[in-house]
Amino acid sequence: MADSHPGVSAFLSSLNNEQRERFLTEADNRDSVYQLWMYASAMGYESCFLELESWQKERYPRLNRKLALTAEAVRLQQDIAALRACENPDPRLIAALTKELRGHLVEIERMERGQDRRGLLLAGADRLLKTVQDSFPDDPEMQSVLEESFETFLAQLREER
């Protein structure tokens, strides 16, 4: 069977064992392929974004929690509307479902804000790292220190989930 992700395979082969393990951990923990792509780019990944996205979806399938929560919120909204349409609706049940619906909406909003915040932080960090690295093109020691700093930042950001 042919390798369907040759760019990712070549990238993984170019990493030492420790780097590969760190990258695979990131791939497993990242819900956002954009964040993973920035992380991989900082480690030297030069292949196509879409290939990395396909590789991550195949290797680390996951439930889209936001999508599942949104679908459940829609069903709750429909249930509330159906209850209100009844001849003698139970106000306690409507209140309980409405409270649950509000909780779902708050959680969806929290997920969106967190994802947007992390994405902006990563985009800024990626740009900063590349700019600073370009300032030290002939200093491998400085390049190494900068990469370690970036990986520390990514680890801290991941823990903030």
Buried (B, 14 or more C-beta within 10 A) or exposed (E): EEEEBEBBBEBBEEBEEEBBEBBBEBBEBBBEBBBBBBBBBBBEBEBEBEBBBBBBEEEBEEEEEBEEBBEBBEEBBEBBEEBEEEEEEEEEEBEEBBEBBEEBBEBBEEBEEEBEEBBEBBEEBBEEBBEBBEEEEEEEEBBEEBBEEBBEBBEEBBEEE
